[in-house]
Every structure is written in C-alpha cells, then in structure tokens.
C-alpha cells in the first residue's frame, strides 16, 4: 500500500492510502489535540511510501520526541527522534514521491 498523501496542517496530520488495485482507501486523521506538543508552521502535502514510513517509525521509542521536517517543494522529508533526556538523537531522511493526485473527500455517514 502506498501513502498517496500525507498532509500536515495546524489542525493535525491527515494520511490517505489506497491499495494497488485502487479498491480500498484508508483515511487516518491525527488531530493536533492528540499530541502532547504539536506545531505545523505551514500546510504541506507529501507523497510517501507507507512501507518506508513504517520502517522509519519503528526506530523510535514510545517516549521519543518526533520531529518531521520538510522544505517547500523538497524531495525528502527528515524525521528526528530524540529521547526525553536528549541522550539519543536519530536522523532519518526519506525520499518523497511525486503524486499527481489530490486529497480525496471521504463521505461521512
């Protein structure tokens, strides 16, 4: 499954993924209120490979501070995992995918 679109806004992070046959669509909304600290300076949409994202996120611990950084029109996103006591800091870069698709509206029942 490929993450077609990950969008960060000041209200939270939204992820949409579709299977290869374009039959199933998954939409995940992580609201800013669900984070201990959340900051998004500007809205940004990024195309990511979901398998690569999962591998990177497995490298962080439950108590780590996670920072995701991307520049406008950049082709990589950087993840920084920092332990609470700042004894361990890990950096990971992931190449972004070029996507021609827009955010898909999900009907609410």
VENMOWO-V824578 format. One record per residue. N is the residue number from 0. RES is the residue in one small letter. SS is DSSP state (H for helix, E for strand, - for the rest). OMEGA is omega in whole degrees, -180 to 180 (NA if undefined). BURIAL is + if it has 9 or more other ideal C-beta (glycine too) atoms within 8 Angstrom, else -. Layout:
# VENMOWO-V824578
n->N res->RES ss->SS omega->OMEGA burial->BURIAL
n->N res->RES ss->SS omega->OMEGA burial->BURIAL
This chain:
# VENMOWO-V824578
n->0 res->x ss->- omega->-180 burial->+
n->1 res->x ss->E omega->174 burial->+
n->2 res->x ss->E omega->-179 burial->+
n->3 res->x ss->E omega->-173 burial->+
n->4 res->x ss->E omega->170 burial->+
n->5 res->x ss->E omega->-177 burial->+
n->6 res->x ss->E omega->175 burial->+
n->7 res->x ss->E omega->176 burial->+
n->8 res->x ss->E omega->179 burial->+
n->9 res->x ss->- omega->179 burial->-
n->10 res->x ss->- omega->178 burial->-
n->11 res->x ss->E omega->-179 burial->+
n->12 res->x ss->E omega->177 burial->+
n->13 res->x ss->E omega->-179 burial->+
n->14 res->x ss->E omega->174 burial->+
n->15 res->x ss->E omega->179 burial->+
n->16 res->x ss->E omega->179 burial->+
n->17 res->x ss->E omega->178 burial->+
n->18 res->x ss->- omega->-175 burial->-
n->19 res->x ss->- omega->-180 burial->-
n->20 res->x ss->- omega->179 burial->-
n->21 res->x ss->- omega->178 burial->-
n->22 res->x ss->- omega->-176 burial->-
n->23 res->x ss->- omega->177 burial->-
n->24 res->x ss->E omega->177 burial->-
n->25 res->x ss->E omega->177 burial->+
n->26 res->x ss->E omega->-179 burial->+
n->27 res->x ss->E omega->180 burial->-
n->28 res->x ss->E omega->177 burial->-
n->29 res->x ss->E omega->-177 burial->+
n->30 res->x ss->E omega->-178 burial->-
n->31 res->x ss->H omega->-179 burial->+
n->32 res->x ss->H omega->-179 burial->-
n->33 res->x ss->H omega->-180 burial->-
n->34 res->x ss->- omega->174 burial->-
n->35 res->x ss->- omega->174 burial->-
n->36 res->x ss->- omega->179 burial->-
n->37 res->x ss->- omega->176 burial->-
n->38 res->x ss->- omega->175 burial->-
n->39 res->x ss->- omega->-175 burial->+
n->40 res->x ss->- omega->179 burial->-
n->41 res->x ss->- omega->179 burial->-
n->42 res->x ss->- omega->-178 burial->-
n->43 res->x ss->E omega->176 burial->+
n->44 res->x ss->E omega->-176 burial->-
n->45 res->x ss->E omega->173 burial->+
n->46 res->x ss->E omega->-176 burial->+
n->47 res->x ss->E omega->171 burial->+
n->48 res->x ss->- omega->-175 burial->+
n->49 res->x ss->H omega->178 burial->+
n->50 res->x ss->H omega->178 burial->-
n->51 res->x ss->H omega->178 burial->+
n->52 res->x ss->H omega->180 burial->+
n->53 res->x ss->H omega->179 burial->-
n->54 res->x ss->H omega->180 burial->-
n->55 res->x ss->H omega->-177 burial->+
n->56 res->x ss->H omega->177 burial->-
n->57 res->x ss->- omega->-179 burial->-
n->58 res->x ss->- omega->180 burial->-
n->59 res->x ss->- omega->177 burial->+
n->60 res->x ss->- omega->-177 burial->-
n->61 res->x ss->- omega->-176 burial->-
n->62 res->x ss->- omega->-178 burial->-
n->63 res->x ss->- omega->169 burial->+
n->64 res->x ss->E omega->-177 burial->-
n->65 res->x ss->E omega->176 burial->-
n->66 res->x ss->E omega->177 burial->-
n->67 res->x ss->E omega->-177 burial->+
n->68 res->x ss->E omega->175 burial->-
n->69 res->x ss->- omega->177 burial->+
n->70 res->x ss->- omega->174 burial->-
n->71 res->x ss->- omega->178 burial->-
n->72 res->x ss->- omega->178 burial->-
n->73 res->x ss->- omega->178 burial->-
n->74 res->x ss->- omega->174 burial->-
n->75 res->x ss->E omega->172 burial->+
n->76 res->x ss->E omega->-179 burial->+
n->77 res->x ss->E omega->175 burial->+
n->78 res->x ss->E omega->178 burial->+
n->79 res->x ss->E omega->177 burial->+
n->80 res->x ss->E omega->-178 burial->+
n->81 res->x ss->E omega->178 burial->+
n->82 res->x ss->- omega->-177 burial->+
n->83 res->x ss->- omega->-179 burial->-
n->84 res->x ss->- omega->178 burial->-
n->85 res->x ss->- omega->177 burial->-
n->86 res->x ss->- omega->-177 burial->-
n->87 res->x ss->- omega->176 burial->-
n->88 res->x ss->E omega->180 burial->-
n->89 res->x ss->E omega->178 burial->+
n->90 res->x ss->E omega->175 burial->-
n->91 res->x ss->E omega->174 burial->+
n->92 res->x ss->E omega->177 burial->-
n->93 res->x ss->E omega->178 burial->+
n->94 res->x ss->E omega->178 burial->-
n->95 res->x ss->- omega->179 burial->+
n->96 res->x ss->E omega->173 burial->-
n->97 res->x ss->- omega->-180 burial->-
n->98 res->x ss->- omega->177 burial->-
n->99 res->x ss->- omega->-174 burial->-
n->100 res->x ss->- omega->175 burial->-
n->101 res->x ss->- omega->176 burial->-
n->102 res->x ss->- omega->-179 burial->-
n->103 res->x ss->- omega->177 burial->+
n->104 res->x ss->- omega->180 burial->-
n->105 res->x ss->- omega->178 burial->-
n->106 res->x ss->- omega->178 burial->-
n->107 res->x ss->- omega->-179 burial->-
n->108 res->x ss->- omega->NA burial->-
